[in-house]
Amino acid sequence: MSMVQESVDVDVPLHTAYDQWTQFTDFPRFMEGVEEVTQLDERHNHWKTSIAGVTREFDTEIVDQLPDEKIAWRTVGGDVQQMGVVTFTRLDDRHTTVRLAMDFQPEGVAEKAADAMGMVDRRVKGDLKRFKSFIEERGVENGGWRGRITPG
């Protein structure tokens, strides 16, 4: 498994950053290579990605979600193996730090080479920068889910 950790400070209140991140179907608007995310229920999402000419579909399960603090997930079934957590830290009334940590298993020669060259880290960093631009330009979230999901 490989690990990537990145963070970004966004110029919006904590609840705005958190609520927008719960809108998984908006991820293609700021995540490079994510073509579509379909929310199946409050715990499960189906992803379609296309990265470097490799198209993948996989499902994720939210394993821990605490409003305004964190969302943790893992893949279920399929050949994509990853797990991660995104956390939200209030800096002040109008600023929030978003941190993402993800473990993933690169598959095949191309993915392993991309990981070794730091391309995954740069992609995640770019995704967080695009999230920053996305939410700051809007200034408000376009929805939010504030339910609690507990592990187990």
Phi, psi and omega in degrees: 000147175247156182235139172231138177223128179215159176213161177211143173265129180246146183268058174216158177298157180309309184297329180291313179297313181298309182302318180295322181296333179286354179269074188301328181293346176274352183306322179299342180286341179222356178255116180296133178088348178271114181274322183199141171233125179248122178277118183274321175198190186293342180253337192239141177227147174250130184247143168236122181233156174218107184231123180053041177080000179256117179263134179225150170231137181202165179247148174237154177235130173281123184256343179202124178218121179234113185311137179066008180234305186199159171222119178246143183218168172209155174280153177230133181063181175071185185258000177267126180242115175203158173208153181191179178212140171244131181239156184232127181235125178289125175267316173198191185298339185234011183219141184220142170262130175250121180243135178236129175233131185218132170259136179212156179251106177294139180248137174077167184297315184297314181294321179294320178294316179299318178296315181298329181272004177080014182292327180293316178301316180294323179295313180297317178300317177296319178299318179293322176296321178291325174298316178304310179298316182302308185284326180289324177294322179287316182081340178221155176283155178257026178153181178181149175234122188248022179288162179254129173242126182253149179300149175095000000 
